[in-house]
Amino acid sequence: MEGEAIFRALLAALGVGLLVGVVRERMHAAPALMAGTRTHALVGLLGCVAWMLGSGVFIAALLAVAVLTGLAYGFTAREDPGLTGEIALLLTALLGGLAARDAALAAALGVLMAILLQAKVPMQKLSREWISEKELQDALMLGAAALVVMPLLSRSPVDPWGAVSPLMVWRIGVLVMAVGMLGHVAQRLFGARWGLSIAGFFAGFASSTAAVSSMGQRARVEPAHTGACAAAALLANLASLLLFVAVVGAVSPDLLQTAAGTLVGAGLALLGVVALLWRRAQGVQTQAAAPTGRAFQLSQALWIAALIAGVSLLAAWLGARYGSAGVLASTMLVALAEVHAAAVGVAQMAASGVVPLEVAHWGVLGVLASSSLAKSALAFASGGARYGVLVTGGLLALVAGGVLGRLW
């Protein structure tokens, strides 16, 4: 190693040790404190120097630290039976060795370790008081679905047209569950009125369909928050419309310019309905509240995924069987399941000259209408009559605003 690299490594190892040592020393009284600022700093330097001297020396140094840590634990176990301090000291030695290879990574991990040590009390409250048993079960189910099951699924399509794969179907289900969890957490933090609106808007950039479904589930479980849930679902559609504009503009700028009035009218009309619903939701409790239902329903998430997969299969079959006419029809069907994929299809047809800009302009309006129809039906199915009426009213306003913008 060059002189400058050696200096950076030693400095990173020393910084990690000092930072972790300060946190440990501030959080524990002297009788129960096994290692403080000086000890962690020295152990960090020890790990770095030992690594520079060779792997054998580093292993011997690490074993020595482990033995001394074990002996010290025998003296402090009565006052502090936990193993956090012992693990932190061993990790300081390891990060000291890592600093000799990658000083930036070692420093970043050291900061992360210090944050985890400092967050002892909030994390204990989170695990023991704030999270209910049902919420923990939902979080574990979502984590298993996203991190265990999804990586094992195949990307290869299962149909002759290449439209649907097991990974795609499962990903949609996971997305519905994730949106439900996001809304649940936001409601806990900010209350029904603000929390659901924030969660709905940002969920719309991922999937407004999933947002409509998950907010409908919440409205069914908590009828008092139906208006706030409907406003959140429509905000998700507003976010989806913004992404729709970006997608069309990226594929066909000419089509975006032609359809600007339609898209602006649709957005303004939808925003007006959201503002009306949000104002009516002023009576809803705005303090952070503990939702009584589950964050999501696994069966409904899988049902939505299967429905979208079925629509995608039908659209692919129509496109393969009926040519260009089938492509246009299938685009409208695709919009029932995924509005942005349909937007790409219309914009590509306009950009390649398959259809004139005026026809593509009506196609944009047709995609918005088709998507609104599907989400209205989904709103009634997931959230009941009142939620369905409110969401459908907002989506009808979106389509009407688009028609007025088109005619204007």
C-alpha positions in Angstrom: 0.0 0.0 0.0 1.1 3.5 -0.7 1.6 6.1 2.1 -1.6 8.0 1.3 -3.7 4.8 1.2 -2.1 3.7 4.5 -3.0 7.0 6.1 -6.6 6.9 4.9 -7.0 3.3 6.2 -5.6 4.1 9.7 -7.7 7.3 9.9 -10.9 5.4 8.9 -10.1 2.6 11.5 -9.5 5.2 14.2 -12.6 7.2 13.3 -14.8 4.1 13.5 -13.4 3.1 16.8 -13.8 6.6 18.3 -17.3 6.9 17.0 -18.5 3.6 18.3 -16.6 4.0 21.6 -18.2 7.4 22.3 -21.7 6.0 21.7 -21.1 3.0 23.9 -19.6 5.1 26.7 -22.5 7.6 26.7 -25.1 4.9 26.9 -23.6 2.7 29.7 -22.4 3.4 33.2 -18.9 2.5 34.1 -19.5 -0.8 36.1 -21.4 -2.4 33.1 -19.1 -0.9 30.4 -16.7 -3.4 29.0 -15.1 -1.2 26.4 -15.3 2.6 26.0 -13.8 5.2 23.6 -10.1 4.4 24.0 -10.7 0.6 23.8 -12.7 0.8 20.6 -10.2 3.2 19.0 -7.3 0.9 19.9 -9.1 -2.2 18.6 -10.0 -0.5 15.4 -6.3 0.4 14.9 -5.3 -3.1 15.9 -7.5 -4.6 13.2 -6.2 -2.3 10.5 -2.5 -2.8 11.4 -2.9 -6.6 11.7 -4.5 -6.7 8.3 -1.6 -4.8 6.8 0.8 -7.3 8.3 -0.9 -10.3 6.8 -3.9 -12.6 7.1 -2.3 -14.8 9.7 -1.6 -11.8 12.0 -5.1 -10.5 11.5 -6.7 -13.9 12.4 -4.4 -14.1 15.5 -5.4 -10.5 16.5 -9.1 -11.2 16.0 -8.9 -14.4 18.1 -7.1 -12.4 20.9 -9.8 -9.8 20.9 -12.5 -12.5 21.0 -10.8 -14.2 24.0 -10.4 -11.0 25.9 -14.0 -10.0 25.1 -15.2 -13.4 26.4 -13.3 -13.0 29.6 -14.6 -9.5 30.1 -18.2 -10.7 29.5 -17.8 -13.0 32.5 -17.2 -10.0 34.8 -20.0 -7.8 33.4 -22.7 -10.3 32.7 -24.6 -9.6 35.9 -24.8 -5.9 35.3 -25.3 -6.1 31.5 -26.3 -9.6 30.3 -26.7 -8.5 26.7 -24.1 -9.2 24.0 -24.3 -6.0 22.1 -21.1 -4.5 23.5 -19.2 -7.7 22.8 -20.4 -7.9 19.2 -19.7 -4.2 18.7 -16.1 -4.6 19.9 -15.5 -7.6 17.5 -17.1 -5.7 14.7 -14.8 -2.7 15.4 -11.8 -5.0 14.9 -13.3 -6.4 11.6 -14.0 -2.9 10.3 -10.5 -1.9 11.2 -9.2 -4.7 8.9 -11.8 -3.7 6.2 -10.4 -0.1 6.4 -7.1 -1.4 5.0 -9.0 -2.7 1.9 -11.8 -0.1 1.5 -11.6 2.9 3.9 -14.9 4.5 2.6 -16.9 1.3 3.1 -15.5 0.7 6.5 -16.3 4.3 7.6 -19.9 4.0 6.2 -20.4 0.7 8.1 -19.0 2.2 11.2 -21.5 5.1 11.1 -24.3 2.6 10.5 -23.2 0.6 13.5 -23.0 3.7 15.7 -26.6 4.7 14.6 -27.9 1.2 15.5 -26.2 1.4 18.9 -27.6 4.9 19.6 -31.1 3.8 18.5 -31.4 1.2 21.3 -34.4 2.8 23.1 -36.4 3.8 19.9 -35.9 0.3 18.5 -37.0 -1.3 21.7 -40.2 0.8 21.7 -40.7 0.0 18.0 -40.5 -3.8 18.6 -42.2 -4.0 22.0 -44.8 -1.2 22.0 -45.5 0.4 18.6 -45.8 -2.7 16.4 -48.7 -5.0 17.0 -48.7 -8.8 16.5 -50.7 -8.5 13.3 -48.4 -5.8 11.9 -45.4 -7.9 12.6 -47.0 -10.8 10.8 -47.9 -8.7 7.8 -44.3 -7.3 7.7 -42.8 -10.8 7.8 -45.3 -12.0 5.1 -44.4 -9.0 2.8 -40.6 -9.6 3.4 -40.9 -13.3 2.6 -43.0 -12.6 -0.5 -40.5 -10.0 -1.8 -37.1 -11.3 -0.6 -37.6 -15.1 -0.5 -40.3 -16.1 -3.0 -39.9 -13.5 -5.8 -36.1 -14.1 -6.5 -36.9 -17.8 -7.0 -39.5 -17.3 -9.7 -38.8 -17.5 -13.4 -38.7 -14.5 -15.8 -39.6 -16.7 -18.7 -43.1 -16.2 -20.1 -45.6 -19.1 -19.7 -47.7 -18.2 -22.7 -47.0 -18.3 -26.5 -47.1 -14.5 -26.8 -44.6 -13.7 -24.1 -47.0 -11.5 -22.1 -47.0 -13.2 -18.7 -44.3 -14.7 -16.5 -44.6 -16.1 -12.9 -42.2 -13.2 -11.8 -44.5 -10.6 -13.3 -47.6 -12.0 -11.6 -46.0 -12.3 -8.2 -44.4 -8.8 -8.5 -47.8 -7.3 -8.9 -49.1 -9.1 -5.9 -46.1 -7.9 -3.8 -46.7 -4.4 -5.1 -50.3 -4.4 -3.8 -49.1 -5.7 -0.4 -46.3 -3.1 -0.3 -48.8 -0.2 -1.0 -51.1 -1.5 1.7 -48.2 -1.5 4.2 -47.1 2.0 3.1 -50.6 3.3 3.7 -50.8 1.5 7.1 -47.5 3.0 8.3 -48.3 6.5 7.0 -51.6 6.4 8.8 -49.9 5.5 12.0 -47.4 8.3 11.7 -49.5 11.2 10.3 -53.2 10.2 10.9 -55.8 9.2 8.4 -56.1 12.5 6.5 -52.5 13.3 5.9 -51.0 9.9 6.1 -53.2 8.1 3.6 -52.9 11.0 1.2 -49.1 11.0 1.3 -49.0 7.2 1.0 -51.5 7.2 -1.9 -49.7 9.9 -3.9 -46.3 8.2 -3.8 -47.7 4.7 -4.3 -49.2 6.0 -7.5 -45.8 6.3 -9.1 -45.4 2.5 -8.6 -49.0 1.4 -9.3 -52.2 3.3 -9.1 -54.1 0.1 -9.5 -52.5 -1.4 -6.4 -53.2 1.9 -4.5 -56.9 1.8 -5.4 -57.1 -1.8 -4.3 -55.2 -1.4 -1.0 -57.0 1.9 -0.1 -60.3 0.1 -0.8 -59.4 -2.7 1.6 -58.6 -0.1 4.2 -61.9 1.7 3.6 -63.8 -1.5 4.0 -62.1 -2.2 7.4 -62.3 1.4 8.6 -65.5 3.0 7.1 -65.0 6.3 9.0 -61.9 6.9 6.8 -63.6 6.1 3.5 -63.4 9.7 2.2 -59.7 9.9 3.1 -59.0 6.6 1.4 -60.8 7.7 -1.7 -58.8 10.9 -1.8 -55.6 8.9 -1.4 -56.6 6.6 -4.3 -57.3 9.5 -6.5 -54.0 11.1 -5.6 -52.4 7.9 -6.7 -54.1 8.3 -10.0 -52.8 11.9 -10.2 -49.3 10.6 -9.6 -49.9 8.0 -12.3 -51.1 10.6 -14.7 -47.9 12.6 -14.2 -45.9 9.5 -15.0 -48.2 8.9 -18.0 -47.2 12.3 -19.3 -43.5 11.6 -18.8 -43.8 8.2 -20.6 -45.7 9.7 -23.6 -43.3 12.6 -23.9 -40.2 10.3 -23.8 -41.6 8.1 -26.6 -43.3 10.6 -28.8 -42.8 14.4 -28.0 -45.1 15.2 -30.9 -48.0 13.2 -29.4 -47.4 14.9 -26.1 -47.7 18.3 -27.6 -50.8 17.3 -29.5 -52.5 15.8 -26.4 -51.4 18.5 -24.0 -54.9 20.0 -23.6 -56.4 16.5 -22.9 -53.8 15.7 -20.3 -54.0 19.1 -18.6 -57.8 19.0 -18.5 -57.7 15.5 -17.0 -55.2 16.5 -14.3 -57.0 19.6 -13.3 -60.4 17.9 -13.1 -59.0 15.1 -11.0 -57.2 17.5 -8.7 -60.4 19.4 -8.2 -62.2 16.3 -7.0 -59.3 15.4 -4.7 -59.4 18.9 -3.1 -63.2 18.5 -2.5 -62.8 15.1 -0.9 -59.8 16.2 1.2 -61.8 19.2 2.5 -64.7 16.9 3.4 -62.2 14.7 5.3 -61.3 17.6 7.7 -63.5 16.0 10.3 -61.5 12.8 10.3 -59.1 12.5 13.2 -55.8 14.0 12.2 -53.7 12.7 15.0 -51.6 9.6 14.5 -54.0 6.7 15.0 -53.5 2.9 15.3 -55.4 1.3 12.4 -57.5 -1.6 13.6 -57.3 -3.8 10.5 -54.4 -5.6 8.8 -52.1 -3.8 6.4 -53.2 -5.9 3.5 -55.1 -9.0 2.5 -52.9 -11.6 0.7 -55.8 -13.3 -1.1 -56.9 -10.0 -2.6 -53.4 -9.0 -3.6 -53.1 -12.4 -5.5 -56.5 -12.0 -7.0 -55.6 -8.6 -8.4 -52.3 -10.0 -9.8 -54.2 -12.9 -11.5 -56.8 -10.5 -13.0 -54.1 -8.3 -14.5 -52.3 -11.3 -15.9 -55.5 -12.5 -17.5 -56.1 -9.2 -19.2 -52.5 -9.1 -20.4 -53.0 -12.6 -22.0 -56.2 -11.5 -23.7 -54.5 -8.4 -25.1 -51.5 -10.4 -26.4 -53.9 -12.9 -28.1 -55.8 -10.1 -29.8 -52.7 -8.4 -31.1 -51.3 -11.7 -32.5 -54.6 -12.7 -34.1 -56.0 -9.5 -35.6 -52.9 -7.5 -36.6 -52.9 -3.7 -36.4 -56.6 -3.5 -35.5 -56.0 -6.0 -32.8 -53.0 -4.0 -31.5 -55.1 -0.9 -31.1 -57.8 -3.0 -29.3 -55.3 -4.8 -27.2 -53.8 -1.5 -26.2 -57.2 -0.5 -24.7 -57.3 -3.9 -22.9 -53.8 -3.5 -21.6 -54.9 -0.1 -20.2 -57.3 -2.1 -18.0 -54.3 -3.6 -16.3 -51.4 -1.3 -16.8 -51.9 2.3 -18.1 -48.3 3.1 -18.6 -47.7 0.1 -20.8 -50.7 1.1 -22.9 -49.3 4.6 -23.1 -46.1 3.3 -24.5 -48.0 1.3 -27.1 -50.0 4.4 -28.3 -46.9 6.6 -28.3 -44.9 4.1 -30.2 -47.6 3.8 -32.9 -47.6 7.6 -33.2 -43.8 7.9 -33.3 -43.5 5.1 -36.0 -46.3 6.5 -38.1 -48.5 3.5 -37.8 -51.4 5.8 -36.8 -51.8 9.5 -37.4 -51.2 11.9 -34.5 -55.0 12.8 -34.3 -55.9 9.1 -34.0 -53.2 8.5 -31.4 -54.6 11.5 -29.5 -57.9 9.8 -29.3 -56.0 6.7 -28.3 -54.5 8.6 -25.4 -58.0 9.5 -24.2 -59.2 5.9 -24.8 -56.4 4.6 -22.6 -57.3 7.0 -19.8 -61.0 6.0 -20.1 -60.2 2.3 -20.2 -57.9 2.5 -17.2 -60.6 4.6 -15.3 -63.2 2.0 -16.1 -61.1 -0.8 -14.7 -60.1 1.1 -11.5 -63.7 2.1 -10.9 -64.8 -1.6 -11.0 -61.8 -2.4 -8.7 -62.8 0.3 -6.3 -66.3 -1.1 -5.9 -65.0 -4.7 -5.5 -62.3 -3.8 -3.0 -63.9 -1.0 -0.9 -67.6 -1.3 -1.2 -70.3 1.0 -2.6 -69.4 4.3 -0.9 -65.7 4.1 -1.7 -66.5 2.9 -5.2 -68.8 5.9 -5.9 -66.2 8.4 -4.6 -63.4 6.9 -6.6 -65.5 6.5 -9.7 -66.7 10.1 -9.5 -63.1 11.3 -9.5 -62.1 9.1 -12.4 -65.2 10.2 -14.4 -64.1 13.8 -13.7 -60.6 12.9 -15.1 -62.1 11.5 -18.3 -64.5 14.4 -18.6 -61.7 16.9 -18.1 -59.7 15.1 -20.8 -62.6 15.2 -23.3 -63.1 18.9 -22.7 -59.4 19.5 -23.1 -59.5 17.5 -26.4 -62.5 19.5 -27.7 -61.0 22.8 -26.6 
